[in-house]
Amino acid sequence: MNMKKILSTSAMVCILASVSGMAYAADKIDADDFVEEVSAKGIAEVESAKMAQQKSTSADIKAFAAKMITDHAAANTELAGIASRKKLEVSDEAEMSNKAKKFMMEQRDGESFDKAYANNQVTAHEDTIELFQRATISDDTEIAAFATKTLPTLQNHLKMAKELAAIYDKQ
């Protein structure tokens, strides 16, 4: 390779790296926004799972909902601790619980509920995973570590939700 080609290739690599770095930085979410949004989603997740345990007629939906309660309650507690140490506000639990309950009460019972719940879980986890991916590059190292640690659990939830949605979409 001649020197001109090497310099040209090196320049292109530097340009691409700086452009992708700018896009990467633009995708970051700040700690305040992350805590507020994720705490709201976490509360809603637990409340909708509790409702699923009551309204569902399916053992697999109820088992999935139980896992959502356990995993999201643990993440909510950990996030609340981080928020407290950093003096960040979490979403109002009572308000979010009421909103989630209202939404879930509007859903039908039985198999149609199961289908709606499974599909809602796919969408909810896709949105939440996107937030957590953005948080892994946060300037706040504690938020980034929490997001990095929690992301595999959320990805597993999405996989499980997609499997349930595939089952209930056929019915």
ABEGO torsion letter per residue (X at the ends): XBAAAAAAAAAAAAAAAAAAAAAAAAABBBAAAAAAAAAAAAAAAAAAAAAAAAABABAAAAAAAAAAAAAAAAAAAAAAAAAAAAGBBBBBAAAAAAAAAAAAAABBBEAAAAAAAAAAAAAAAAAAAAAAAAAAABABAAAAAAAAAAAAAAAAAAAAAAAAAAAAAAX
